[in-house]
Amino acid sequence: MQEAGIQMAGIQTAGAQTASKSEFGNASLIFTATLIWGTAFVAQSLGANHLAAFSFTAVRNLIGFLFLIPVTLLFRARGISARPERENRPDNVFIPGRRGQRALVTKRELISGSILGVIVFVASNVQQLGIAGTTTAKAGFFTAMYVIFVPVLGIFLGKRVRKMIWGCVLLSVLGLYLLSIKGGHLSLNVSDGLELVSGLCFAVHIMYVGHRSSYCDGAVFAMIQFAVSSALSFVFALALEHPRIEDIGLAIFPLLYAGVLSSGVAFTLQIIGQRGMNPTLASILMCFESVISAVAGWFFLHQALSAIEILGCAVLFTAILLATLFGE
């Protein structure tokens, strides 16, 4: 009996260590994605100097889509797939794999990825439209409001919102006010408003990923969303902006950074990392995107903030952090 107890204790310890390693691995993926997203605001700001919003988003998402094709095929060649086995049933297969291998794309992935692509299309373009008229620090902090928007949107799913969240909402309003003061007057411009709308859209994105990621292969999921987002963005770019090849050439480095790293790598890391991870921890790690964007804007673009704006960033980050810690 004692030996059995020791064996059971050993199994539990090994299980805890495995769970701890898994949690650490997921956290590392999420933080890497956060680091990329935070610095990507610099690339987006530089790209806005040469390409209009829809054109930039169309090309960056196309690059992300093309980057993920060989990545997905490489994973499949090595037998790596994040999709649960139950999702490979015949009635759910859209594009079958070779005999004895998992399906390349399932119907659920195609439908869910397409819906996600529409969300990314709206969120990314609204963000890119706004970033041309504001600083990377503001863009990062306003976008990071998704951390507060997520639990508030949960009301529509029948979830209760804790009083702490409403306190965080009020605190974030104070932070936004401090960030928007210019010469003693409130000056929240249209670009700032667009970044807030972008944060709301990304909140919807996070909720949908959390709902569907357990059914889908992360790389395939991301690949489909970027294909759809890129196609929709190209339609609007050709109709409204008439992009030139020369302009794309001038913005090639920001496009590659935003396309390969921010779109292709970071979103895939988010989808894979969120699976089975504590949502609160994931939100805490992702909210550091705002701090990284401010530091990156100061270091690379020399976008200095006034003392009141720094205070506003601190207040807003406090609201975001409290929402992640006590929002559930």
N, C-alpha and C positions, 0 to 999 in steps of 0.2 A: 504493500500500500504506500509505504514511504517512497519506494523507488518510482512508483507510478506518479506520485505527487511531484517528485523531482523532475521526472520526464515532462509532466504537464507544465510545470513552471518554466522548464527550458524551452518548450514549444511556444509558450506565451511570450517569453523574452525575445526569442528569435522573431516571432510575429511582430512584436513592437518595434524591433530594430528594423525589420523590413519595411514596416509602415512608415517609420521615421525617415528611412532613406528615400522612400517613394515621395513623401511629402517634401523633403529637401530638394529632390530632383525636380518636382513640379514647380516649387518656389523659384528654383534657379532659372527655369524656362520662362516663367512669368516676369522675373526681374530683368532678364536679358531683353525680353520684348519691350519692357518699360524703358530701359536704357536707350534702345533703338528709337522708340517713338518719341522720347523726349528730345533727342538730338535731331530727329527728322523734321522738327519744326523749323530748324535752320535751313535744311535743304528745301523745304516747301517755300520758305520766305525768299530764298535766292531764286528758286524756280519761277516764282510769281513775277520776277523782274523781266522775264522773257516770254512766258506763256500764260494765257488766260486760264481760269480755273478748270473748266471742262476739258480743255486740251491737256493740261498738266495731269489731271486725274486719269484721263483716258490712256495716256502713254504709260504712266507709272503703274497702273493696274494691268495693262497689257504686259509690261515687263515682269510684273509679279506672277501673272498667269503663265507666261512662257518659262520663267524660272522654275515653277513648280512642276511642270510636265516631266522633265528628266528626274527631278527629285522623287516624284511619285513612282515613276517607272523603276528607279533604282531601289526604292523601298520594296516594291513588289517582287523584283528580281531576287531580293535577299529574303523574301518571305516575311517582310515587316509590314504590318497593317494594324492600325489602331481601331479598326472596326470590329465590333463584337461578332462572333461567329453566327449568332442567331440572325444577323441582318443579311446573311448571304443566301437566304432561302430563295428558291427559284422565282417565286411570285414577286420578289422585291428587286430582282436583277434587271438593270437597264442595259449595261454593256458587260457581257460575261467575260471572264478571264479564260485562260487556257484550262484544259481539262485538269482537274485536281487542284486548281488555284482559286483564290477568292475572286469575286467579281471585280472588274475595274471600277465600275460606277453602279450604285444601286439607285432605284427610283426615289427612295427616301432622301439620298444624298443630292440627287438632281433637283428635287423640289425644294428641299430645305436650303440647299446652296444657292438656288436662284432667288428665293425670298431674301436670304442674307445678302445677296448681291445687290438687290434693290435698296436695302437698308444702307449698305456701304456706299452705294452710288450717291444717295442723298447726303449722308453724313460727311463723306470725304469732300464733295463739291461745296457744300455749305462752309465747311472748315477752310477750304482753299480760297473761296471767295472772301472770307473774312480776314485771312492771314495777310492779305495784301495791304490792309489798312490798319493793322495793329502790331504790337510787338510780340515776339515769340513768348515772352513771359506771360502776357495777358492771354494769348491764344492757348498756352498750356494750362493755365489755371482755370480759365473759363471752360475749356473742354473737359477738364478733370471734374467738373461738376456732375458728371455722370455718376459719381460715387453717391451723391446725394439724391440724384434723380431716380436711381434704381429702386431704392426702398419706397419712394413716394409713388412711383409708377406701379409698385406692387399693390397699391390700393385697388387698382382696376382688376387685379387677379384675386381679390378677396383677402389680401393679407393686411394685418394690422400694422400700423406705423407707430413705433414707440415715441414717447414724448421727446426723447433725446433728439430724434431726427428733426422734429419741428424746431427744436432749439438750434440745431445745426443749420437749418434753413435760414433762420433769423441771423445767425452768426455769419453765414455766407453772404447774405444781403449786405451786412456791414462791411465785409471784406471787399465785395464788388464795388460798394460805394467809395471806399478808400482808394481802390485801384482806378476809379473813374474821375477822381478830382483833378482838375487842371486849373491852376490859377485861382483856387478857392471856389471854383464852380464845378458842378457835376457835368461831366461830358462823356457820357456813355454813347459812343458813336455806333453807326450801323454795323461796322466790322466787328465790334465787341459783341453786339447782339447776335450776329451770325455765329460767332464762336460759342455762345451760350446755346443756341439752337443745335449746333453740332454736338455739344455735350449731351443734350437730350436724345439726339439720334443715336449716339454711341451707347447711351444707357439702354435703349431698345436693342441694340446690337448685342450687348453683353447678356441681356436677359434671354435673347433668342439662342445665343451660343450655349449658354448654360442649360437651356431646355433641350437642345438637339445634339450637342456634342457627344453624348454617350451612345448615340446610334450611328455615328458617322466616322469615317476615316478622316483624321484632321487635315492631312495634305490635300485629299480630294475635295473636302468641304471648302477649304480656302481657295483651291484652284477654280472651282465653279463660281464662287462669289466674285472673284476678280474678273473672270471672263464676262459675267453678266454686267458688273459695274463698268468695265472698260467699254463694252459694246454700247451701253446706254450713254456713257459720257462722250463717245465718239459721235453719236447721233446729234447731241446737243452742241458739241464743239464745231462740227461741220455746218450746222444750221445757224449758229450764232456768232462764232468766233473766227472761222476760216483760218486755222493754224497753218504756218509755213514750215517747211522742212528746215530752213535756216534757224528759225526760232527754237525748234526742237534740238538742233545741234548746239545752240548756245546754252541750253538748259540741260545738256546731256548728263553732267555729273550729279546735279540734284535729282534728276529723274532716275538715274541708276541707284542712287542711295535710297530714295523713297520707294522705288520699284522693287529692287532686289531685297533690301534689308527690311524696310518698314512694311511693305506689302507682302512680299514673298516669304520672308523669314519670320518677322515678328507676329503677324496674324496667325501663322501656323503654330508658332510656339504658344500663343494664347489659347488656341483651340485645344491643343494637346495638353497643355499645362493645367487648364481649368478642369479637365476630366478627373473626377475623384479628389479634387483639392478643396479644402475649406474655403468657401466663397469669401469669407471675411478676410482671410490672409491674402487671397488673390487680389481683392480690392485694395488692401493696404499697399501691396507692392505696386499695383498699377497706378495708384494715386501719386506716387513719386515721380511720375511722368511730368507733372507740373513743375516740380522743383528742378528737374533735369533740364527742362526747356528754358527756364529762367537763367540757369547757369550757362547753358549752351549759347543763348542769345547774348549774354554779357561777354562771354569769352570769344565767340566767333564773329559776332556782328556788332560788338561794342554798344549794345543797347542798355545803357545805364538806367536804373530806376531811381526815382526820388525816394526820400525817406518815407513819405506817406504811402507811396506805391509798395515799398518793401513791407511796410506795416500791413497793408491790405493783403499782400501775398501771404504773410504770416497768419493773419486772421482767417483767410480763406483756407489755407492748408490745415489749420487747426480744426475748422469745421469739417473738412473732408476726412481728416484722420479720426475725429470723434464719430463721424457717421459710419466709418468702416468698423470701428471697434464696438459700437453699441447700436448699430442699425438693425441687427437681426433679433 
